[in-house]
Amino acid sequence: MATVEGGEYLDRPMVTPEFLENRRYQVELADTAGSTHTLVCLPTGLGKTTVSLLVTAQRLHAVGGTSLMLAPTKPLVQQHAEFYREALTVPDDEIVVFTGEVSPDNRAALWDDARIVIATPQVVENDLVGNRISLSNVTHCTFDECHRATGDYAYNYIAERYHADADDPLVTGMSASPGDDEEAILEVCENLGLSEVAVMTEDDADVADYTHDTSVEWKRIELPEVVVEIRDAINEVVADRLEQLKELGVTNKSSPDLSEREIQGMQAELRQLMDNDQSEGYQGMSLLAEIRKLRTAVTYIETQSVESLRRYFERLKEAARSSGASKADQRLVSEPKIREAIRKAREYDDLHPKFRRTRMLLAETLGIENGERVIVFTESRDTAETLVDFLSDHFETEKFVGQSDTDGSEGMTQTQQQETLDRFRAGEFEVLVSTSVAEEGLDVPEVDLVLFYEPVPTAIRAIQRKGRTGRQAEGRVVVLLAEDTRDEAYFWKARNDQKRMQQELQNLKSVAGDLEAELDQTGLDEYEGVENDSAGSDAGGSSGTGGGEAAAGSNAAAPAETGSDGQAGLDAFAGETDPDGSADVDATSDDGAEREGTVATADGDEEVVEIVADQRELDATIARDLSTREGIETRLETLAVGDYVLSDRVVVERKTVSDFLDTLTGGDRSMFEQVGDATRHYARPVVVIEGGDLYGARNVHRKAIQGALSSLSVDFGASVLQTADEDETADLLETIAQREQEDADREVSVHGEKQSRTLPEQQEYVVAAIGEVGPVTARSLLAHFGSVEAVMTADEAALQAVDGVGSVTAERIREVVGSDYRGE
């Protein structure tokens, strides 16, 4: 084995020779992660990515298939891709990057030929819901910065799909800080399907050889008198608004030193007043909006800079001048005390004492101590840009911010971010001023000083930032803290959280076996090949439509029988019948020919039902839920009409109860315009109203609600159905789609799309529209007669000679084609 200073190189299949240093702790972690679904916990800067890469190399060599690595930001994805291309012998073009900048069609094509895909989770989530890619051949999936796998983050959905779809899955989760306590760590493990925890800390002998002390210094800074006066003037207005809220009976608080929990408590009480249509609720909510804006202003003046405050108030003034400006904005900019605070801020010829302290620390590090690089972190983009301007007079300084544009500030593209990091590594400038985008895992080079412009309120982010120094030599971290400000609270929270997390990681290491046993008890066996039976549940649920159960919610598997009152059983809804009671051959072909919508095919394989969802519906969980169900295939498009397309004649417009009521109280008629468009493009438009108590949710008169429902049904011809929540909406969509595509033999057809149809598609569209023939029968008719004109002129006997056309359909075609037009 070749040697490197301090040790040896790794010699493993698919790993570039003499590239990776042989670190025992990395090899041990990789061996553990290579045998089971594992959470890998390793301090920042000690090579978590190398651990994942070693597992990937082992899996691709031994099992084959494709490897998928997920990272939360685009710069991090690019960084991983560069490292993998250098460290593995896999051809560069087989290591592909998936971000939003790569078109969906290109991603689908690249996926099939790739051996390693490195991607942001949102892109993979969209491609899975849109059925553009399959995880069946993925043999290793890595979730980088896996502490994000909480709530509704895309990691959770991808993990569920991966365990369900992959033929031979293996998951590795990686984080330096998986959670603040054991409960949070358990949640991450459960969401990703991890059954083992592998922890290395800086106290481990193998790791200690590669770590260095990173001292943390807290520099306390006293605010100048003018800054205190500006802050106190703003706080006087906060106190005044609190007095008004006290008169409304929603708080007893009078001090401007509010916690977020107290604000949320007031907001909940005000919402109750609004729900009862009490004017005090709306008045109080507007006052609370002012308080939130003022608290932001106080944060700027206390902890950021006077310049940041000036920019913030300028944005408020612009917002107050705009059409539709909120009363809160208008009151704030006209408030005398706020106008006085703005005047003082304009006259103040300094920024903030933190700026001078920052310059002194940089001069000490880069000048006296002959340092090479410094990173300055700040929470505010305003502050980042002001710091760059301020420091550039003395040091070569550049900013590093996210991609989104904000008021008065342009973001950085992915290319700009990468070029900036490359030049920083190359020593082309000395100081990088960054917002939080560079915190998580980004391989910023070793620096001599990491400067926190303000304390970080969570332990996770503090650890991420601290990891930017102390990798190759003793490093230094300095945190600036403005005395008697919000910085103080963040200081104590960060310190306490970080101590607790360090202790938790130590505990986690010592009780890893117990934790794994607890994970086993939480039902992780569902990820180990247990069949997903969500699609097999009764899709009917309890979808109420005001007066009772929705017919679509009935159990379609009920036995065929006639009720005691002589009426047909529920199976009668399975397909259309002729007047004589026999099934129309349009729905059930009498020659046993294969139909495109049937469940069972000749070889016994089950065919799928397709549901097209609008891209904008991904804010809800419905499309993701449907995509995990057996027998359902989802597709994403930017729909011109509706939210979900279930067949060539059924489109669904989904509205929450809140959205629906907004159209009645806010004068917004867009819902009726949307349903009108749906009616023009589809024969069976459906409006789904989702949520609880439609009539009691707001103080909207019952007759107004009933009038809107009546208009949708009578004026627009839409079916109006109500569901309790997103799960029930998904059940209803599945039931309707199955009935349309399996029982009624219809296909999905997206109308209203901008792209033009081919000539055959236009001919099929015209014939399919006759008496709602449908696309399958339309193709049969055109194949038999040869042209649209021949279909139109054929008599009933000739029409019935076509496979799939019965007497009812033939009669309907002739009636539509041959009857006189009697329009109004």
Residue, then its C-alpha position, 0 to 999 in steps of 0.5 A: m500500500a502506498t504511503v502518504e505523510g502521516g499514514e497510507y493511501l486507501d487501495r480499494p476497487m473503483v477508488t482512484p489510486e493514491f488519492l484518499e488517505n487511509r483513515r481508520y475511523q473512516v474505514e470503520l464507519a464505511d464498513t458499518a454503513g456498507s452492511t445496513h441502513t446507517l446514520v453516520c455521525l462525524p464532526t464537521g471537517l473529518g470526511k463524512t463524504t469520504v465515508s459515503l464514497l467508500v460505501t458507494a464504491q463498494r456497492l457499485h463494485a459488488v452489486g452494480g446498479t446506480s448510486l444516488m447522493l442527495a444534498p440540500t443545496k446546489p453548491l454542495v451538490q456541485q462540490h460532491a460531484e467534483f470530489y466523486r469524479e476525482a476520487l473514483t475511477v468511474p468515467d466523469d460522464e457517468i457521474v451526473v448532477f441533477t439540479g433545477e437548472v437541468s430540464p426534466d426531459n434531460r434528467a430523465a435521459l441522463w438517469d438511465d445512463a448514469r452510475i452515480v447521480i448527485a442531486t438536490p432532493q426537491v428535483v428528485e422528489n419532482d421526478l419521482v412524483g412525475n414518474r420520470i425516474s425509477l429507484s428500482n436499480v439504485t443500490h445505494c442512497t446517501f442523505d447528506e446533512c440528514h438532520r433535515a429529514t423532519g416534517d415535510y422535507a423532501y428527504n422523507y418522501i424520497a426515503e419512503r419511495y426508495h425503500a418501497d421501490a428499490d430491488d436492493p436498497l441501502v441507505t446512509g444518512m450523514s450529519a455532524s449534528p443529527g439533532d438536539d436530543e434523542e427524540a430528534i435523532l430517532e425521528v431522523c432515523e425513522n424517517l429515513g429508515l435507518s436501523e443502525v447508528a455509527v458515531m465517532t467523536e473528537d474524543d475517539a483516538d482514531v479521530a483525535d489525530y486529525t482534529h485540532d483545538t478550535s478556540v471560541e472567543w466571545k467579544r462583547i460590544e457596547l452600543p453607542e448612545v445614538v443607536v440606543e436612542i433609535r432602538d428605544a424610540i422603536n420600542e416605544v411604538v411597540a409598547d404603544r401597540l401592546e397597550q392597544l392589544k391589551e385593551l382588546g383583551v388579548t395580552n397583559k404584556s406591556s414590555p417590548d421584550l416579547s418572545e415569539r411564543e407570546i406573539q403566537g399566543m396573541q395571534a391565536e386569540l386574534r384568529q378566534l375573534m376573526d373566525n367569529d367575525q369580530s372586528e377586534g380580531y382584524q384590528g388586533m391582527s393589524l397591530l400585531a403585524e406592526i409589532r412584528k415589523l418593529r421587532t425586525a427593525v430592533t434586531y437590525i439596529e441592535t445586532q446588524s447596522v444602522e445601514s441595515l435599518r435604513r434599508y429596511f425602513e426604505r423597503l417599508k416606505e416603498a411597500a406603503r406607497s404601493s397599491g394594495a399596501s397594508k394599513a400596518d405599513q402605512r401607519l408605521v411610516s407615518e408614526p412620528k416616533i418612527r419618522e424621528a428614528i429614521r431621521k436619526a439613522r440617516e444622520y448617524d455617520d457610523l454603521h455599528p461598532k461591530f464593523r470596527r471590531t470586525r476590521m480590527l480582528l481581520a487586520e490582526t489575523l491577516g496582517i500581524e499573524n500573517g493569516e491567509r483567509v477569513i470567513v465572516f458569517t452573518e444572518s442578514r444579506d443587507t449586513a453581508e453587502t454592507l460588510v463587503d463595501f466596508l471591508s473592501d477598503h482594507f482587504e480583498t473581500e467578496k460576498f457569498v449569498g444564496q440564489s434568490d433575489t431579495d428587495g434591492s439585492e440580487g442573488m448569486t447563480q450556481t456558477q457565480q457561487q462556484e467561481t467565488l469558492d474556487r477563487f477563494r481556495a486559490g487565494e485570489f482574495e482574503v475575506l469571504v463574507s457569507t450568509s447561511v448558504a455556506e454553513e452546511g457541509l460546503d467545502v470552504p477551504e481551511v481558514d485562519l479565522v471564522l468570525f460570527y457577526e452575531p451568535v447563532p441561535t441553534a446548536i446545529r448551525a453553530i457546529q456547522r460554522k465552527g467546522r470551517t476552521g481547525r481542520q489542518a491546524e489550530g483555528r480560531v472562532v470569534v463571535l461578536l455579541a452586542e450587550d443587552t440585546r437579542d444577541e445575549a439570548y442567542f448566545w445563551k441558547a447556542r451555548n446551552d444547545q451545543k453543550r446538550m448536543q455534544q453530550e447527546l452525541q456522547n450518549l448516542k455513542s454509548v447507547a447505540g445498541d439500545l437506540e437501534a433496538e428502539l428503532d426496531q420497535t418503531g416499525l422500521d420493518e415497513y422499509e424492509g420489503v413490507e408491501n405498501d398496502s395504502a392503495g388497497s385500503d377502501a378508497g371511499g373513506s368518508s368523503g362527505t358532500g354536505g348531505g351525505e357520503a359521496a358515491a365515489g367513496s363507496n367500496a367498489a369491491a362489494p358483491a354484485e347484488t340487488g338491494s332489498d328495495g329492488q334497486a341496483g347494488l353499488d356494482a351498478f356504478a361500475g359501467e354504463t348499461d343499455p336501456d335493456g340492462s345489458a352492458d354497453v359493448d363500449a365499456t365491455s368488449d364482447d370479443g374479449a379484446e385487450r383494453e387499455g384501461t383494464v386491471a388484468t392483462a393477458d399475462g396476469d400483470e396489473e396495469v396502472v391508472e394514470i393521474v396527471a397533477d399540476q406542478r403547482e400542486l406539489d405544495a400539497t402532499i396529494a401527488r406524493d401520496l398517490s405516487t406511492r400507491e400500488g397501481i397508480e402512476t403520477r405525472l407532473e405537468t404545468l396544466a393550463v386547466g385544473d389541478y388534476v386530470l383523471s381521464d379525457r373528460v374528468v378534470v379536478e379543480r381543488k380548493t381548500v375550504s379557506d380558498f373557497l371562502d376567500t372567493l366569496t369574501g374577497g371578491d376574487r372570481s378566479m375560482f369561477e373563471q377556472v371552473g369555466d375553463a375546465t368546463r370548456h375543455y372537459a365534459r365532466p369537471v369536478v370541484v373538490i372542496e377540501g377541509g372541515d366545517l364549510y359552513g362554520a369555518r368563517n362567519v359567511h352566510r349559509k345562503a352565500i355558500q349555497g349560492a356559490l355551490s349552486s352556481l358551480s353545479v347549475d351554471f358551470g355543470a361541475s360536480v362539487l364534492q367535499t373531502a376532509d383533508e389531503d388524504e381523503t382527496a387522494d382517496l377520491l382522486e384514486t377512485i374516480a381515476q380507477r372508475e374512468q380508466e378501468d371501468a369506463d375504458r377512458e384514457v388520460s388526455v390533457h386538454g388546453e396544452k399550448q403545444s399543437r396536436t399532430l394531424p392524427e391526434q386532431q382527428e382522434y380528438v374530433v371523433a372522440a368528442i362525438g357523443e363522448v365516444g372516447p379515444v380508444t373507440a375513436r381510434s377503432l372508428l378511424a382505423h376502420f373507416g379511414s377518415v373523419e368524414a367517413v365516420m361522420t357519414a356512416d350509418e348505424a349498421a356500418l358503425q356497429a361493425v367496428d369492434g367496441v361500438g354497440s347499438v347505444t354508441a352507434e345511435r348516439i353518434r348518428e344523433v349528434v352528427g345528423s340532428d338539426y342544430r337548435g341553438e339559442 
